[in-house]
Amino acid sequence: MLKVIIQHLGLPVFLILGLFLVGCDGEVSQSKAYAKSEETGVSVDKSLAQSGESIYASKCRACHDYGVAGAPRFGDSAVWAGRLIKGVDLLYKNSINGVRAMPARGGCYACSDDEIKAAVDYILANSQ
């Protein structure tokens, strides 16, 4: 079955589609976070907060470390500087809503807007 799919779609399309599934563990994380928030009284947003580095490592690096489907590479200061000319708010917006081959939230559908922004900030801080 997999061989038939690859033959019809082509390997690059199959790999890109596979990347969309990278962040599909959000429901379990959210339900655990909600249960913990009920016990501790801490809001769900705070218990779900992740550092930009951890979000990058678990969700973003699959594309941005290798430039998959034209993704700007992590650490490439010239490419990121060119994007910053249009403003960091546009980077945030594109990261949250998706742009070209990048899906909304980079596939991290359980991530909040602030967590996506933290991942963008991490990339920018390490691409100067």
N, C-alpha and C positions, 0 to 999 in steps of 0.2 A: 504494500500500500504506500509506504513512504517513498519507495523508488518511483512509483507512478506519479505521485505529487511532485517530486523533484523534476521528473522529466517534463511534466506539463507546465510548471511554473518557472522552472529554472532554479539553480542553487542559490543565486544572490537573493531572489525574492523570497525563497523559503527561509533563508537565514534572517532576513529582515523581519519577516513575520514571526519568527521564533523569538526575536528580541522583544516583541510586544508582550510576551508571556513572562518576561523576567520579573516583573513587579507584581505578580498576581497573588501574593500572599496577604494582601491587605485586610481581608475580612477577618481572618484569625487574629491578626495583630490588633485590629480595632476592637474586637469583642473582648480580648484579654485586657486591653487598656481600659475599656469601659468597666469591666468587673473590678479591676484594681482601683479605678477612680472611685467607685462606689464604696470600697473598703476604706480607702485612705482619705477621701474627701478632696483629693486633688483633681482638678479639672482634666477632662480627656485630652485637651490640647497640650497641656504641660506634660502629661504622661506619654504622649505620642511624639513629643519634640525629639528630634535627632540632630546631631551635629551635621554641618554641611559636609564634613569629611566622611562620616559614616554613610550618608546618603550617596555621595559620589562613589564611594567604594562598592556599595551594594547595587546601585541602580545605573549610574551615569557612565562608569568607566568602560562598560562593555562596548560603547560606541566611541566615547571621547578619547580613550587611550589609543585607539587604532584608526580613527577617522572614518568609521563605518558610515556609508551612505552620505559622505560629505560632511560629517560632523566635525566641527573645529576641534583640533587636537589639544588635549590638556597640556599646558606648559608652552604652547606656541604663542609667544608674546605678540608677534606681529599680527596674527590673525585675530586675537582677542582685542588688541588695541584698535583694530579696524572696526570691530563691532561696538566698542565703547564710544566711538565717535558719535553714534546715534543715541547714546545714553543708556545707562544701566537699567532704567525703567523699561525700555524696549526689550532688553535681554530678559528681564524678569517676565514680562508679558509673553514673549515667545516661548520661554521655558514652561510657563504655566499652561498656555493654550496650544502649544505645539507650533512647529514651523517646518515647512518642506517635509523631509522624511522623518523628522523627530515627532513622536506622538506627544500628546498633551502630557505634561508632568514627566516627560521622559519615560513614561510607562509606570511611574510610581504613583498609582492612583490613590494610595492610602496617605500620601504625603500632603501636608497642608501647604498653602501658599507660602507661608513663612519658612517652612522646611525647604521648599524648592528654591526660594531666594537665598537661603543659607548655603545650599549646594552651589548656586551660581557664584556667590561671594567667595566660596572656597576655591572654585576653579579660577576666578579672576585673581585672587591673592597669590595663587601658585602659577600664574601665567604672565608675570610682569617681567 
